[in-house]
């Protein structure tokens, strides 16, 4: 499973877990599967 943070795809679960804790204010994150061939867009949504 990949996660999308601020428009960038990350594969490392550690990064996906830790990033929100280091963020201040509003931040965007979403999870999804990356398909490099089709260029799946990194779509994020804000949540609190």
N, C-alpha and C positions, 0 to 999 in steps of 0.2 A: 504493500500500500504506500502510495506517495501522498505528500501533503503539499498544498499550494499556499505559500505565504507571501503576501505583498506582490503577487504576480510572478513569483519564482517557484519552480517545482523543486522539492527536496525529497530525496529517497530515504535519508537516514532517519530512522524512527526517533533517535535521540534528539535531533534537531527539531523534529516535529513536536516532541513532548516539551522541550525546554523553552523554545522560542516564546510561546505565549506568556510564560512566567517572567520573562525578561522585558516584555513589552510594557509600555506605559500608555495610558489613554486607550483610544479605540484602535483595534487592529483587525486585520482580515485574515482568515484562514479557512481552507476547505480541503477536503480529502477527495482523492480520485485516482484513476489509473492513467498513466501517461503512455500515449502511443506515439512514438517518435516518427512513425511513418505518416500518420495523419496529422501530426502537429496539434494534438489536443490542447485547446486553450486553457490557460490557468485562470479560472474564474473564482473570485473570492467573494465572501459575504461577511458582513460585519455582525458580530454578536458580542454580548457582554457576559 
